Amino acid sequence: MQMAAIVLAALVALLHLYFLVLEMFFWTQPLGRKAFGLKADFAEQTKALAANQGLYNGFLAAGLLWGLMQGAAGAGKPWLVFFLGCVVVAGVFGAATASKKILYVQALPGALALAAVLLS
């Protein structure tokens, strides 16, 4: 179970690094607009908000990577539990307020990784 916890937490961290890149650097580009279903004018008007959101996703990834470096079953476990919990809460809130798709893209992977960490 420990290997599953490590793999799933690492995948969630990589997802959040991807979100960071999309939101901070590609929000107004075709890749970012397609990923989030945005029109060019709206993307341009909201790019500062998206960059801020991307930065927060980077913090989630950094916390998960820090926890993984400390050891998923050792000193890193509390870090992973905290940051994966934050991922799940953010995903549920995003699904309730922005798009139901966020439940599957963010909250579900976070919840699976959290369950694996807790069981390891």
Buried (B, 14 or more C-beta within 10 A) or exposed (E): EBEBBBEBBBBBBEBBBEBBBBBBBBBBEEEBBEBBEBEEEEBEEBBEEBBEBBEBBBEBBBBBBBBBEBBBEEEBBEBBBBBBBBBBEBBBEBBEEEEEEBBEBBBBBBBBBBBBBEEB
